[in-house]
C-alpha cells in the first residue's frame, strides 16, 4: 500500500506472481504441488519468453529462507541483465517456517554472492529477555561456512540486542494440549482482571492487545 503510487514497482508473493503469469498452483487428490514443482513450471514459462522475462532492473526477495531453489532461478530469469542488475536476497535460516528445500550453494542456482554478502548481527526486534528464552531452543550448529554455502543460521546472541524489558517471558510446561489450552485461558483471565504481572504493577490490558499464537485451530475449536 505504501508503494501503490509507484506504478513501476510490483510487490507480490510468489504464488500470486506465478498465477499472474498463468501458473496457478495445482492440487491433486487434495494435495498441493510442492513449491519446487510450482517454481519449475514458472521457470519453464519464463525461459520460453513471457511478459515478465527479462523485465525487472531490480528484485528484492524477503524471507528467502522459505524460498524453493527453483524460485530463485525464476527471479534470475525476470532480471533484464542477471550479471549486472540488482538482486537483493534477505533471509535467516533460523526463521524458516515452511521448510524450504536446501540447496548446496548459491552458485548452483546461478547466483554469485562471493564478496557481496553481509550478516546483520544487531537485533532490533527482540528484547534481551525474549532472546534469553529463545536461546534455550535455538540452533547451535557451527556457522563456519563460506559465503556461497546457502542461507545460514544467525545465532541467538543476547549481546546483540539493543532493547531490554522490565518483564521476562514465562515458560509453562503442560502435560498435554488440553492442559495447555486451559492454562492459556487462565493466564488471559488474570491479565484482563488484575493489574499485576510477575509481581509488578502494570497498566490495564484490553482484550484486543492480547494475542494467542498457535499452529492449528482444531484443538481450540473443539473446546469452545
C-alpha positions, 0 to 999 in steps of 0.5 A: 500500500505504501508503494501503490503510487509507484506504478513501476514497482510490483510487490507480490508473493510468489504464488500470486506472481506465478498465477499472474503469469498463468501458473496457478498452483495445482492440487491433486487428490487434495494435495498441493504441488510442492513449491519446487514443482510450482517454481519449475513450471514458472521457470519453464514459462519464463525461459520460453519468453513471457511478459515478465522475462527479462523485465525487472532492473531490480528484485528484492526477495524477503524471507528467502529462507522459505524460498524453493531453489527453483524460485530463485532461478525464476527471479534470475530469469525476470532480471533484464541483465542477471550479471549486472542488475540488482538482486537483493536476497534477505533471509535467516535460516533460523526463521524458516517456517515452511521448510524450504528445500536446501540447496548446496550453494548459491552458485548452483542456482546461478547466483554469485554472492562471493564478496557481496554478502553481509550478516546483520548481527544487531537485533532490533526486534527482540528484547534481551529477555525474549532472546534469553528464552529463545536461546534455550531452543535455538540452533547451535550448529557451527556457522563456519561456512563460506559465503556461497554455502546457502542461507545460514543460521544467525545465532541467538546472541543476547549481546546483540540486542539493543532493547531490554524489558522490565518483564521476562517471558514465562515458560509453562510446561503442560502435560498435554494440549488440553492442559495447555489450552486451559492454562492459556485461558487462565493466564488471559483471565488474570491479565484482563482482571488484575493489574499485576504481572510477575509481581509488578504493577502494570497498566490495564490490558484490553482484550484486543492487545492480547494475542494467542499464537498457535499452529492449528485451530482444531484443538481450540475449536473443539473446546469452545 
